[in-house]
Amino acid sequence: MPNDLKPNYQALSVSASESVSERIRNRLLASKTRHHANDNISAFIEAGELDELISEVEAKMRDVLHSLVIDTEHDHNTQDTGRRVAKMFINEVFRGRYAPMPSVTEFPNASHLNELMIIGPITVRSACSHHLCPIMGRVWIGVMPNEHSNLIGLSKYARIADWIMSRPQIQEEAVVQLANALQEKMQPDGLAVVMEADHFCMHWRGVKDIEAKMINSVMHGSLLKDANLRREFLTLIKH
C-alpha cells in the first residue's frame, strides 16, 4: 500500500488522547482567536464538551488539593471539592467565558426618546484574574438614546453585565467590555458605565484593607463630550 494511503495511526492515537481543553485551544489557535481570561470562547466549544471540561478541571483540582497536602480520600469535607470547584468555575463564576451572550430582545425607539436614562445600581460579581479572589460591586449605566437607537428591556442590562463580569477580570477592562457590548447593541448617542467594587485580593490577602474600594468609569459619545450631561448623570447616581 502506498505510504500516502496508509492510515496515520500515530495521528489517530494523538487525537484520541487529546484532552478536551487541548481540542478547544487548538480551534482557537487555528482561527488566531485570542483567549485571555476575560474573553468569551463559547463559539469554539461543541456540544457535550463543557461536561468533559468539568471532568478535566475536577481531576486537576484534585491534584492541586493533593499538592496542598490535603487528604481528600479520608477528609469528608474535601472528598468532592475538586468537582464542586470545577462545576462552580465553569457553570457559575466563570460562565461568561463559556456561554454565549444572553438573548436580548431589542425594541425600536418608536417614541423618539431622547432623555437620559439611568439603570442601577446593578449588583455584579466577578473574580480578580490575578488571584481569582472575589470582586463584589455595583454598576450604574447611563444611556442617551436617539431616534435610531435600539432599546432593551430593563432586566437585560443586568443579564449582559453578569455575562461580562462572570469571567476572571480586572475592573478597568470589565467596564470597557460592558460599555462596548451595550454600545454595539443599542447605538445610543451617549453611554456611561460606572462601577464601584470591593476587591478581596485586597481585603483577604496582601494589605488586608477592608475599607478600600475601586471606582472607575467609561463614557461614550455625548456623555463624554457634554460636561453638563455627564455632570447630570454623575449627580443622579449619587442619589
C-alpha positions as CSV (number, residue, x, y, z in Angstrom):
1,M,0.0,0.0,0.0
2,P,1.5,3.4,-0.9
3,N,2.6,5.4,2.1
4,D,0.2,8.2,1.3
5,L,-2.8,5.8,1.5
6,K,-1.8,4.2,4.8
7,P,-3.9,5.2,7.9
8,N,-1.9,7.6,10.1
9,Y,-2.2,5.6,13.3
10,Q,0.1,8.0,15.1
11,A,-2.1,10.9,14.3
12,L,-5.2,8.9,15.3
13,S,-3.5,8.0,18.6
14,V,-2.6,11.6,19.4
15,S,-6.2,12.8,18.5
16,A,-7.8,10.1,20.7
17,S,-5.6,11.1,23.7
18,E,-6.1,14.8,23.2
19,S,-7.8,16.4,26.2
20,V,-11.0,18.5,25.7
21,S,-9.1,21.7,26.7
22,E,-6.5,21.0,24.1
23,R,-9.2,20.4,21.4
24,I,-10.8,23.8,22.3
25,R,-7.4,25.5,22.4
26,N,-6.4,24.1,19.1
27,R,-9.5,25.5,17.5
28,L,-8.8,28.9,19.0
29,L,-5.2,28.8,17.8
30,A,-6.2,27.7,14.3
31,S,-8.5,30.7,14.0
32,K,-6.0,33.0,15.6
33,T,-8.6,33.9,18.2
34,R,-7.4,35.5,21.5
35,H,-8.4,33.5,24.6
36,H,-7.4,35.6,27.6
37,A,-9.0,35.1,30.9
38,N,-11.8,37.6,30.2
39,D,-12.5,36.6,26.7
40,N,-15.6,34.7,25.6
41,I,-14.8,31.4,23.8
42,S,-18.3,29.9,23.6
43,A,-18.2,29.8,19.7
44,F,-15.3,27.3,19.9
45,I,-17.0,24.8,22.3
46,E,-19.0,22.0,20.8
47,A,-22.0,20.1,22.3
48,G,-21.1,18.0,25.3
49,E,-17.6,19.5,25.7
50,L,-18.5,21.5,28.8
51,D,-19.2,18.3,30.7
52,E,-15.9,16.9,29.6
53,L,-14.2,20.2,30.6
54,I,-15.7,19.9,34.1
55,S,-14.3,16.4,34.5
56,E,-10.9,17.6,33.3
57,V,-10.8,20.5,35.7
58,E,-12.0,18.3,38.5
59,A,-9.0,16.0,38.0
60,K,-6.6,19.0,38.0
61,M,-8.3,20.4,41.1
62,R,-7.8,17.1,42.9
63,D,-4.1,17.4,42.0
64,V,-4.0,20.9,43.5
65,L,-5.5,19.7,46.7
66,H,-3.1,16.8,46.8
67,S,-0.2,19.2,46.4
68,L,-1.6,21.3,49.3
69,V,-1.2,18.1,51.4
70,I,-4.9,17.7,52.0
71,D,-6.1,14.1,52.5
72,T,-9.1,14.3,50.2
73,E,-9.5,10.5,50.4
74,H,-10.3,10.5,54.1
75,D,-11.4,14.1,54.8
76,H,-15.2,14.0,54.2
77,N,-15.2,17.8,53.8
78,T,-12.9,17.8,50.7
79,Q,-13.7,14.4,49.1
80,D,-15.9,16.1,46.4
81,T,-14.3,19.6,46.5
82,G,-12.5,19.1,43.2
83,R,-15.8,18.5,41.3
84,R,-17.6,21.2,43.3
85,V,-14.9,23.8,42.3
86,A,-14.9,22.6,38.7
87,K,-18.6,23.0,38.4
88,M,-18.5,26.4,40.1
89,F,-15.9,27.7,37.8
90,I,-17.5,26.6,34.5
91,N,-21.2,26.8,35.3
92,E,-21.2,29.8,37.6
93,V,-18.4,32.2,38.4
94,F,-16.7,32.0,35.0
95,R,-19.7,31.1,33.0
96,G,-19.3,34.3,30.9
97,R,-16.3,32.7,29.2
98,Y,-18.1,29.5,28.1
99,A,-21.7,30.7,27.4
100,P,-22.8,32.9,24.5
101,M,-24.3,36.4,25.2
102,P,-27.8,36.1,26.7
103,S,-30.6,36.6,24.3
104,V,-31.6,40.3,24.2
105,T,-34.8,41.5,22.7
106,E,-34.4,44.9,21.1
107,F,-37.2,47.4,20.5
108,P,-37.2,50.4,18.1
109,N,-37.3,53.8,19.7
110,A,-40.9,54.4,18.5
111,S,-41.4,57.4,20.8
112,H,-38.2,59.0,19.8
113,L,-37.0,59.1,23.4
114,N,-34.0,61.5,23.8
115,E,-33.7,61.9,27.5
116,L,-31.1,60.5,29.8
117,M,-31.9,57.0,31.2
118,I,-30.1,55.6,34.2
119,I,-30.1,51.9,35.2
120,G,-28.6,50.8,38.5
121,P,-27.2,50.0,40.8
122,I,-26.8,46.5,39.3
123,T,-25.1,44.1,41.7
124,V,-22.2,42.4,39.9
125,R,-19.8,39.6,41.0
126,S,-16.5,38.7,39.4
127,A,-13.1,37.4,40.2
128,C,-9.7,39.0,40.1
129,S,-7.7,37.4,37.3
130,H,-4.5,37.8,39.3
131,H,-5.5,35.8,42.4
132,L,-9.0,34.5,41.5
133,C,-10.3,36.3,44.6
134,P,-13.9,37.7,44.5
135,I,-14.8,41.1,43.2
136,M,-18.2,42.3,44.5
137,G,-19.6,45.6,43.3
138,R,-22.3,47.7,41.8
139,V,-22.7,49.1,38.3
140,W,-24.6,52.2,37.0
141,I,-25.4,52.6,33.3
142,G,-26.4,55.8,31.6
143,V,-28.0,55.8,28.2
144,M,-28.7,58.8,26.0
145,P,-30.8,57.3,23.1
146,N,-31.6,58.8,19.7
147,E,-34.5,58.0,17.4
148,H,-32.5,55.2,15.7
149,S,-31.3,53.6,19.0
150,N,-32.4,50.1,19.9
151,L,-33.9,49.9,23.3
152,I,-33.6,46.8,25.5
153,G,-35.6,45.5,28.5
154,L,-34.5,46.6,31.9
155,S,-33.5,43.1,33.1
156,K,-31.3,42.7,30.0
157,Y,-28.8,45.3,31.4
158,A,-28.3,43.1,34.4
159,R,-28.0,39.9,32.3
160,I,-25.4,41.5,30.0
161,A,-23.5,42.9,33.0
162,D,-23.5,39.4,34.7
163,W,-22.3,37.8,31.4
164,I,-19.3,40.2,31.1
165,M,-18.4,40.0,34.8
166,S,-18.6,36.2,35.1
167,R,-15.0,35.8,34.0
168,P,-11.6,36.4,35.6
169,Q,-11.4,40.1,35.2
170,I,-9.7,43.3,36.2
171,Q,-12.2,46.1,36.8
172,E,-10.6,48.5,34.4
173,E,-11.2,46.1,31.5
174,A,-14.6,44.9,32.6
175,V,-16.3,48.3,32.4
176,V,-14.8,48.8,28.9
177,Q,-16.2,45.4,27.8
178,L,-19.6,46.2,29.2
179,A,-19.7,49.6,27.6
180,N,-18.6,48.2,24.2
181,A,-21.3,45.5,24.4
182,L,-24.1,47.9,25.2
183,Q,-22.8,50.5,22.6
184,E,-22.9,47.8,19.9
185,K,-26.4,46.6,20.9
186,M,-28.1,50.0,21.3
187,Q,-26.2,52.5,19.2
188,P,-27.1,55.4,21.5
189,D,-25.9,59.0,21.2
190,G,-24.2,58.7,24.6
191,L,-23.4,55.9,27.1
192,A,-21.8,55.8,30.5
193,V,-20.8,52.9,32.8
194,V,-19.6,53.5,36.4
195,M,-18.5,50.6,38.6
196,E,-17.7,50.6,42.3
197,A,-16.4,47.4,43.8
198,D,-14.7,45.6,46.7
199,H,-11.7,43.5,45.8
200,F,-11.0,40.6,48.1
201,C,-7.4,40.4,46.8
202,M,-7.0,43.5,49.0
203,H,-9.5,42.6,51.7
204,W,-8.5,38.9,52.2
205,R,-4.8,38.9,51.5
206,G,-1.9,41.3,50.9
207,V,-2.5,44.6,52.7
208,K,-5.9,43.3,54.1
209,D,-7.5,46.7,53.9
210,I,-11.3,46.0,54.2
211,E,-12.3,49.7,53.5
212,A,-10.6,50.2,50.1
213,K,-12.9,50.3,47.1
214,M,-12.3,50.9,43.4
215,I,-14.4,53.2,41.3
216,N,-14.0,53.7,37.6
217,S,-16.0,54.8,34.6
218,V,-16.2,54.7,30.8
219,M,-18.0,57.4,28.8
220,H,-19.0,57.3,25.1
221,G,-20.5,59.9,22.8
222,S,-22.5,62.8,24.3
223,L,-21.8,61.6,27.8
224,L,-18.1,62.0,27.1
225,K,-18.3,65.3,25.2
226,D,-21.1,67.2,27.0
227,A,-19.8,68.2,30.5
228,N,-23.3,69.2,31.7
229,L,-24.9,65.9,30.7
230,R,-22.0,64.0,32.3
231,R,-22.4,66.0,35.5
232,E,-26.2,65.3,35.5
233,F,-25.5,61.5,35.2
234,L,-22.9,61.5,38.0
235,T,-25.1,63.6,40.3
236,L,-28.1,61.4,39.8
237,I,-26.3,58.1,40.5
238,K,-25.1,59.5,43.9
239,H,-28.8,59.5,44.9
